[in-house]
Amino acid sequence: MPASYANFYIANDAVIVPTFNDPQDRVALGILGDLFTDRPVVGIHAVDLVLGFGSLHCLTQQQPTQGVSS
C-alpha cells in the first residue's frame, strides 16, 4: 500500500497531509509544520484513499479529456 506522508499537497493557504490513524501521524504533521511555517498543516484521514492505491497528492493530478476528437 502507498501509505506515505510524502504524498502531501501544498495548496495556496495550507499543506494537506494524509494521516493513517497511526501514532506517527503527529510526528509527520509536526515535521511538516516546522518546514511550512507560512501556512497551516492539516491532516486528512487517508486510509480509504490508500486502499484505492493513491492519496492526497495523487488526487490533484490532471485528468485526460475523454471523448474529444480533433
C-alpha positions, 0 to 999 in steps of 0.5 A: 500500500502507498501509505506515505506522508510524502504524498502531501499537497501544498495548496495556496493557504495550507499543506494537506497531509494524509494521516493513517490513524497511526501514532506517527501521524503527529510526528509527520504533521509536526515535521511538516509544520516546522518546514511550512511555517507560512501556512497551516498543516492539516491532516486528512484521514487517508486510509480509504484513499490508500486502499484505492492505491493513491492519496492526497497528492495523487488526487490533484493530478490532471485528468485526460479529456475523454471523448474529444476528437480533433 
